[in-house]
Amino acid sequence: MSLRPGPSAAPAGPGLVTPAIRATGLRKRYPGVDAVDGIDLSIAPGESFGFLGPNGAGKTTTIAMLCTLAVPTAGRIEIAGHDTRTDPVAARRRIGLLFQETTLDNELTAAENLRFHADLYDVPQPRVPARIEETLRLVGLTGSRDRLVRTFSGGMRRRLEIARALLHRPQILFLDEPTIGLDPHTRAEVWRYLRHVCEHEAVTLFLTTHYLEEAEQCDRIAILDEGRIVAQGSPAELKSVLGADRVDLRTGDDAAAARLVRERLGLAVTEGPRGLSFQAPDGTRVLPRLLAELDVPVYEAKVTQPTLDDVFLHHTGHRIRDDGPAAPPEAPPPPSPAPAGPDTGTGGLRAELRAMRMVWRREMLHFARDRTGAAISMSQPLLFLFILGVGLAGLMPDVSGPAYQLFLFSGVLVTAAQGPAVAAGASILWDRQGGFLREMLAGPVNRSTLLIGKCLGGATVATCQAALLLSVAGLIGLPYDAGLLALLLAELALTALAMTVLGVLLATFIRRPQTFGTALTVLMAPLVFLSGSMFPLSAMPTWMAGLALANPLTYAVDAMRRTIAAYLPDPPARLFQPLQWGGWHPPVIFEWALIAGITLLALAVATRRFSRTD
């Protein structure tokens, strides 16, 4: 049974059109293992093609290479005529991808997930609202468009991912184990919508599965085992090679029965935990004779036509593991959207900026919805300012509490920005663990665009949160001067960006978000302590002051402190001493230029590392 209902399922003749997917000599080697070992593929436009194989056969690795999420060790890939090595962005623009594991953002609504996908793929703005409604209607989720995804069931999430994969009208839809881990009812529901898609959307399907029922619905199948294609053809062609029925027996003595079948019928027998199995040219005629001649009790006997499981056994020597998904029900599909051509832009700077804004906006939405987290982050700098500020002032002779609070304010601003800024690095790791990062990496934009958007989003969140402290500046005697507040806000934004980039850079060296938290504490605690945020550099020992001069945060704190001092009528000279190299006091503009330079260098390194593909 094909996914497509009529003759249109047949692939185009060879040489007439550019293949939707072409791969030659494809290999992927990891330390100690060849995950993919010399695969050749040519898949015509409009064809449904299945990769059938057990877990670990190399199916997911192959899809990762075809979708540019992994770099082949050897070989060449073309997607709709675009070489994935020389033009990966153009290749990704023609792909829709349904990952094996969910890649939705659980803290966004269904419509927001689709809107971000539309921005990532540069779907023309005027068509986005209608396209979102069409795809939600296609998968029966119109009534759930404004619900947070974390409230969805597994089947609803899968259907939303189908809608997202189709939103930009891809030429090729990759389905990596689309129903793995789902219960039979949900599997049937997912296949109902996939069949509907095949009938109404002009796409080439590439399916990986270890379920025989799913593979049977493809126009062509490649059987994959240990990274190699061992057979390829339509389901009927593959089964016709066997030319025999399968006979299954369960007897009182399987070993003796197997010996008798070999001796009297001359047939090869496979013994397994469920009994005996062998191929016979005409099983319905062989079985009565066999029952009459066997000298052992027969508890169960069955003759079946050849299946893909038999084909797999014939080519590999072992059976594929099949948990038997339910076949798609013949239920009436939901209303169909009108067919249309590809719904993506042509790329370029405008598309990159749109994707960057998408990443930035996602960070802002997360910030706006996490009010508890924002309140907790604000508690620490307020504690420093109004409690520790007064207490620490008592330890310094000739320094009053209010004067020390003015001195401490620039350091408190940096501390307030630090948490949300470096958290952007942690969010990359959580996105990787939760799957959403793969959705972004599969998009037709440069990886640097995604990283810059993440940094700008993290910096904006950090600036907004730290800027709330400016509202209490008057409580410690700082004048509410528009010029002062504007300068502090600008300096705060650059500081927040610098710390965000630092956190993102650290995240490119670490794989687990739990490890990131520990590493961040080890790194940031000395940087904040040595920045002069809580006491003057002149009070430090000489060796510690030398370390402070090598700390980028020292220059941010000093620049903001000097800006504050310029607006105070009589700043305490003992506390407000400008940073100096020997006897030279670097100008504030020099300090900010130094921070900007370090930020750009760290961003370049982080971008290079983030853009690497496994």
Secondary structure, 3 states (H helix, E strand, C coil): CCCCCCHHHCCCCCCCCCCCEEEEEEEEEECCEEEEEEEEEEECCCCEEEEECCCCCCHHHHHHHHCCCCCCCEEEEEECCEECCCCHHHHHHCEEEECCCCCCCCCCEHHHHHHHHHHHCCCCHHHHHHHHHHHHHHCCCHHHCCCEHHHCCHHHHHHHHHHHHHCCCCCEEEEECCCCCCCHHHHHHHHHHHHHHHHHCCCEEEEEECCHHHHHCCCEEEEEECCEEEEEECHHHHHHCCCCEEEEEEECCHHHHHHHHHHHHCCCEEEECCEEEEEECCHHHHHHHHHHHCCCCEEEEEEECCCHHHHHHHHHCCCCCCCCCCCCCCCCCCCCCCCCCCCCCCCCHHHHHHHHHHHHHHHHHHHHHCHHHHHHHHHHHHHHHHHHHHHHHCCCCCCCHHHHHHHHHHHHHHHHHHHHHHHHHHHHHHHHHHCHHHHHHCCCCCHHHHHHHHHHHHHHHHHHHHHHHHHHHHHHCCCCCHHHHHHHHHHHHHHHHHHHHHHHHHHCCCCCHHHHHHHHHHHHHHHHHCCCCCCCHHHCCHHHHHHHHCCHHHHHHHHHHHHHHHCCCCCCCCCCCCCCECCECCCHHHHHHHHHHHHHHHHHHHHHHHCCCC
